[in-house]
Each structure stands twice: as structure tokens, then as C-alpha cells.
Amino acid sequence: MLLSPQAERNWESVCSVLEDVLESQSHRQLFALELGSGTGQHIIRFAQKMPFVIWQPSDIKEDSLESIKAYIAATQAKTVLPPVHLDASDPWEKWAGLSHNSCDVIISINLLQYSSFKTAQGVFSGAGQILKQNGLLITYGVYAVNGIITPSCNEKLDEELRKMNPDWGLPDIDVLRQLAYGNGMRMERIVSHVSRLRGDSTSQQHVFYTCNVSFF
């Protein structure tokens, strides 16, 4: 099993927001897709806290898929499906056989920061097709706002990401809002909290997009 210190640090805050958002629907079974599940630590924790959700993990890396399988086996998680290979930059028809309007929730944790703009386009295009009416796309991470990145530690993070890969970096919330709108969704709300990374305070945001195709 792979272990991500970052995932161990932030899973509780992410899970707390998800629990608050999905609590009103806990009387029924939901189906949630996680894009870029990584090690599998997040989705196992989510499953333990929200048993009314069937969770579908996904990733493009084979070592991540194997790690997710190991976490499922180790925890005997009953509501986490076997992970699927899924490249979010692909057209939604290639999203591991998921059908149109099949998901209640799609979650993306720190994926957009470590991906190209093509992937961001794919996430919103795919979500607009895969989500049910009034379904939720929830993205989490650090963002720019109107081209401005604050505080200084987030600027450093953006620089580091772009050094690792010129196509990576902190996405701009306003650009993502436009992508959402173009794919039948609207930005519903932003939930912010401050976390500490390497001794610096950094603002992390949960951004919620509601799929409401008839709205547009």
C-alpha cells in the first residue's frame, strides 16, 4: 500500500465537508466517483464515515490502482468498488463504461493542480454528462482567483508545480466557473479553510458545482 502524508493530514477536513453536504441525502443510497484516487486513503476513510454511498475509485497509474485494491482488502470495505483505470482528459464515453446520468457525486481532490488544462476540460465535460440532474461535482485544492494567487506560500506552490511540469499549476476559479457553465453546471458555493503546510498557512477551497442541465 502507498502512503501519502498529505492525504493523512487533510482527509478529516475534506470528509467533514462531504458529510455536511451529503447528510440531507443520507436516507438513500448514492453513487460517487472519485477522479484521481491516488493511494486510496481518502476514499477508504470516506466509505467508513458515509456508508450510504457506493464509492467508485479511479486513477491512471497502475501503482495507485494496486494501492487502492490493497486498502480495500485491508479494511474489508464493502461500499468501495474495485478501482478502474480512468483518464479524465478522455471523452466521457471512455470513462470506464460509466453511463450517462449515472453519478450522484463526482469528487476531485488536488487533481486539477497536478494536471493540464486539457484534464480540467475533461473533468467538467465528463461531469456534465455523467452526473444526474442536480448532481454534484466537488473539487478540492488551492486555486487562483481572477489570476491572483495568495498568500505567498501558494505562489511558491504554483511555481514548484510549474517547474515539475509546465502544464501544471493552480487553476483559476473563474476559468473553472466558465468551464462549468459551458457544460450545463453552475458554481454553487466555495468552502474555505486554512491548513498548514511546511509551517506556512495556506487556504484550501472546496468548490461545489451543481449539474442542472435544464438551467441553461
Protein Blocks (a to p, Z undefined) as FASTA:
>chain_A
ZZdfklmmmmmmmmmmmmmmmmmmmmpccddddehklnommmmmmmmmmmmbccddddfb
fklmmmmmmmmmmnopakbccdddddfkbcfklngoiaehkbfbdcdehklmmccfklmm
mmmmmmmmmpcghiacddeddddeehiacdfklmmmmmmmmmmpmkgccddfklmmmmmm
mnopacfbdcdddddeehiacddddddddddfklZZ
